[in-house]
């Protein structure tokens, strides 16, 4: 006749089971199975191959906005440096085409 297994269950604050303490002899008998199961769980959660690094260039197309954001400068601060309004900076950052001259002025102001 088998003796009853003496397990201790530790519950979370919400009352749900969180941990189980088992006798060392039981752990040693199940060690290989436990390690195999844990390896399988780690393999399932390993999404490093699916990771795509964030590239600001993928989301910000306007070169003036991109330069400003990379310089960690607000539209208001850039406007102050260029002697224009924040609304003007916003308008320029929403334009599809930027002249090289405008971009050069902005880059100079961001230095």
N, C-alpha and C positions, 0 to 999 in steps of 0.2 A: 504494500500500500504506500503510495507517495504522500509525503508530508506536504501540507499546503504551502504554496509559495508566499513568502513574506515580502510584499511590495509596499513601499510607501509612496503615496501620490501627493505631490505638492501642487497646490492650486494657485492660480493668479488672484489678484484682488477681486476680479469679477466672478471668481468661483469656478473658472474653467480649469481643467487639468493642464499643467504646464510641464512638469517633470515627474519622472518615476525613478525612485531609488530601488535598485535590485541588489541582491547579495552578490558578492564578488565571484562566488563559484558559478552563479548563473551567467554573469557577465563573461567570465572566461570561457564558458561553454558556447556562448553565442557571439563571441568577439568577431570571428571571421564574417559571420552573416551581417553583423552590425556595420562593420567597416565596408563591406560590399554595398550595403544599402545606402550608407552615407556617400560613398563614391558615386553611386547612381544619382543621388539627389544633387550633388555638386555638378555633375555633368549636365543635368537638366537646366540648372540655373546659370551655367556659364554662357553668357551672351556676348563675350568679348569679340567673337567673330562677327557679330551683328552690329557692333558699335561703329557708328559713323561720327567722327569728330565734328563739332560745331564749327562752321566756317561763316563768319560774318558776311563774306562776299556772296554767299548763297542766298542771303536774305535782303541785303542792301545793295541795290543796283547803282544808285546815283553816286558818282565818285566824290562829290563834295560831302554828302552825308556820310559816306564811308570814311573819308579822311577825318571828319569831325569826330565821329564816334570812336575811331581808333585812337585819336588824340585825347579822348575822354573829356571833351569840351561840349558844353550845352549850346543849343542854338542861340540862346540869349548872350552867352559869353562870346561866341564867334561874331555875332552881330555887333557887339560892343567893340571888339577888336577891329572890325572892318568899317565901323562908323555907319552902320545901317540898322534897320529894325529887325527884330526877331521874326516878324511876319515875312519880311523879304527873304531871310535865310530859309524859312519853311517853303516859300514859293520856289526858290531856286532848287531846293532839295527834292521837289516833286516834279521838276522838269525832266523830260526824256533826254534832252541833249544839253551838254555843258560845253562851253567853249574852253579851249586850252588856257586862254588868258584868265578866265574866271577861276579855273582850278588852280592855276599858279598863284593867284592872289590869296586864295583860301589857304593853300599850303604854306605860304609865307606867313600868314597870320597865325597859323597853328604852331609855328616854330617857336 
